[in-house]
Amino acid sequence: MDTNPLKVLKYCPKCGSAEFNKSGERSLKCAGCGFHFFINSAAAVAALVTDDKGKLMLVTRGVEPNYGKLDLPGGFIDPMESAEDAVKRELKEELGLKVKALKYLGSAPNEYIFSAYTVFTLDMAFQVTTESVEELKPMDDILDYKFYAEEDLNYDDIPAPSIKKFVKDYFQGAKA
């Protein structure tokens, strides 16, 4: 099944016309009302949280896509929310975790398929210093969390290419 928005979107979201046609490599245009829709990346955040031994926290996804697979805590940035505020909100919602400090590390593109629709994302990674990693509670869309040393980790259990990159970068930096 092709989940690309150019194939999935059939009707104009403004007027409902079926004359909603491809108008370039990443856009659709309505012949009825002239609405021009561009397929852009959605913004998302990923938090790199470590324990006092330098082990990295990974969470087990409790929702599709990739239910039961490993991920970094984080999620989509809400409209009119900063990336930094999104990291703080997501960590509180998912684990009850309070952030002391954040450091931006970098970004990577990703393709997030949800409800048979591709959402292209730009995932931004942040190193997070927390008040404590004790007594955290998995909530929201995660089933569990665990701190990993690299030798305890199977990268095949991390399906998102951007998240896999952030985790590999963390462990490579830890070795340096």
C-alpha positions as CSV (number, residue, x, y, z in Angstrom):
1,M,0.0,0.0,0.0
2,D,1.4,3.4,-1.0
3,T,1.1,5.7,2.0
4,N,2.6,8.8,0.4
5,P,0.3,11.8,0.8
6,L,0.4,12.4,-3.0
7,K,-1.4,9.1,-3.4
8,V,-3.6,9.1,-0.3
9,L,-5.2,12.6,-0.4
10,K,-8.0,12.5,-2.9
11,Y,-10.2,15.5,-1.9
12,C,-9.4,19.2,-1.3
13,P,-9.3,19.8,2.5
14,K,-10.7,23.3,2.0
15,C,-13.7,22.8,-0.4
16,G,-14.0,19.0,-0.7
17,S,-13.5,18.9,-4.5
18,A,-12.3,15.7,-6.1
19,E,-10.3,17.8,-8.5
20,F,-7.3,17.8,-6.1
21,N,-4.3,16.9,-8.2
22,K,-0.6,16.5,-8.0
23,S,1.1,19.9,-8.7
24,G,4.8,19.2,-8.3
25,E,7.1,16.8,-6.5
26,R,5.5,17.5,-3.1
27,S,2.3,19.4,-3.6
28,L,-1.4,19.1,-4.6
29,K,-3.6,21.8,-6.0
30,C,-7.4,22.1,-6.1
31,A,-8.9,22.9,-9.6
32,G,-12.1,24.0,-7.8
33,C,-10.9,26.6,-5.3
34,G,-7.2,27.0,-6.0
35,F,-6.1,25.7,-2.6
36,H,-2.4,24.7,-2.9
37,F,-1.3,22.0,-0.4
38,F,2.4,21.4,0.3
39,I,3.7,18.2,1.9
40,N,6.2,19.3,4.5
41,S,7.9,17.7,7.4
42,A,6.3,17.7,10.8
43,A,8.5,18.5,13.8
44,A,9.2,16.0,16.5
45,V,11.6,15.7,19.4
46,A,13.6,12.8,20.9
47,A,15.1,12.9,24.4
48,L,18.4,11.2,25.3
49,V,18.2,10.6,29.1
50,T,21.0,8.7,30.9
51,D,21.5,7.2,34.3
52,D,24.5,7.8,36.5
53,K,26.4,5.0,34.7
54,G,26.0,6.6,31.3
55,K,23.4,4.0,30.2
56,L,20.8,5.4,27.7
57,M,17.1,5.2,28.4
58,L,15.0,3.6,25.7
59,V,11.2,3.2,25.9
60,T,9.0,0.4,24.6
61,R,6.3,1.8,22.3
62,G,2.7,1.2,23.5
63,V,1.1,2.4,20.3
64,E,1.3,1.8,16.5
65,P,3.3,2.2,14.5
66,N,5.9,-0.2,15.8
67,Y,4.1,-1.3,18.9
68,G,6.4,-3.1,21.3
69,K,9.6,-1.8,19.6
70,L,12.2,0.5,21.2
71,D,12.2,4.2,20.9
72,L,13.6,7.3,22.6
73,P,11.1,9.2,24.7
74,G,9.6,12.2,22.8
75,G,7.0,12.9,20.2
76,F,5.5,15.5,18.0
77,I,5.7,19.2,18.7
78,D,2.3,20.9,19.2
79,P,1.4,23.9,17.1
80,M,3.0,27.1,18.5
81,E,5.2,25.1,20.9
82,S,9.0,25.3,21.0
83,A,11.1,22.1,20.6
84,E,12.4,22.6,24.1
85,D,8.9,22.9,25.6
86,A,7.9,19.8,23.7
87,V,10.7,17.8,25.2
88,K,9.7,18.9,28.7
89,R,6.0,18.2,28.0
90,E,6.6,14.7,26.4
91,L,8.9,13.6,29.3
92,K,6.4,14.6,31.9
93,E,3.4,13.0,30.0
94,E,5.3,9.8,29.2
95,L,7.3,9.2,32.4
96,G,6.5,11.9,35.0
97,L,10.1,13.1,34.5
98,K,11.2,16.7,35.3
99,V,13.9,18.3,33.1
100,K,16.7,20.4,34.6
101,A,18.6,21.2,31.4
102,L,18.5,20.5,27.7
103,K,21.2,20.5,25.0
104,Y,20.3,20.4,21.3
105,L,22.3,17.6,19.6
106,G,21.1,17.5,16.0
107,S,18.3,16.4,13.7
108,A,17.5,13.6,11.2
109,P,14.6,13.0,8.8
110,N,12.2,10.2,9.3
111,E,9.1,8.7,7.8
112,Y,6.3,8.0,10.3
113,I,3.4,5.9,8.8
114,F,0.2,6.3,10.8
115,S,-3.3,5.2,9.7
116,A,-1.9,4.3,6.3
117,Y,-0.6,7.8,5.8
118,T,3.0,8.9,5.7
119,V,3.9,11.8,7.9
120,F,7.4,13.0,7.0
121,T,9.1,14.2,10.2
122,L,12.2,16.1,11.2
123,D,13.2,14.6,14.5
124,M,15.4,16.8,16.8
125,A,17.5,15.1,19.4
126,F,18.2,16.7,22.8
127,Q,20.5,15.6,25.6
128,V,18.5,15.9,28.8
129,T,19.6,16.4,32.3
130,T,16.9,15.4,34.8
131,E,16.1,16.1,38.4
132,S,16.0,12.3,39.0
133,V,15.5,9.1,37.0
134,E,14.2,7.3,40.1
135,E,10.5,6.3,40.4
136,L,9.5,7.0,36.9
137,K,6.2,5.7,35.7
138,P,5.5,4.6,32.1
139,M,2.4,6.5,30.9
140,D,0.7,7.9,27.8
141,D,2.0,5.9,24.8
142,I,4.8,3.9,26.3
143,L,4.7,0.5,27.9
144,D,8.0,0.4,29.7
145,Y,11.5,2.0,29.9
146,K,15.0,0.6,30.5
147,F,18.5,2.0,30.6
148,Y,20.9,0.3,28.1
149,A,24.6,0.0,27.7
150,E,25.4,-0.5,24.0
151,E,26.4,-4.1,24.4
152,D,22.9,-4.8,25.8
153,L,21.1,-3.3,22.8
154,N,20.0,-4.9,19.5
155,Y,19.7,-2.1,17.0
156,D,17.2,-4.1,15.0
157,D,14.7,-3.5,17.9
158,I,14.8,0.3,17.0
159,P,12.8,0.6,13.7
160,A,12.9,4.4,13.2
161,P,16.0,5.4,11.2
162,S,16.3,8.8,12.9
163,I,16.1,7.3,16.4
164,K,18.6,4.5,15.5
165,K,21.0,7.3,14.3
166,F,20.7,9.3,17.6
167,V,21.3,6.2,19.7
168,K,24.4,5.2,17.6
169,D,25.7,8.7,17.8
170,Y,25.3,8.8,21.6
171,F,27.2,5.5,22.0
172,Q,30.0,6.6,19.6
173,G,30.3,9.9,21.5
174,A,30.4,8.0,24.8
175,K,33.4,6.0,23.5
176,A,35.4,9.0,22.4
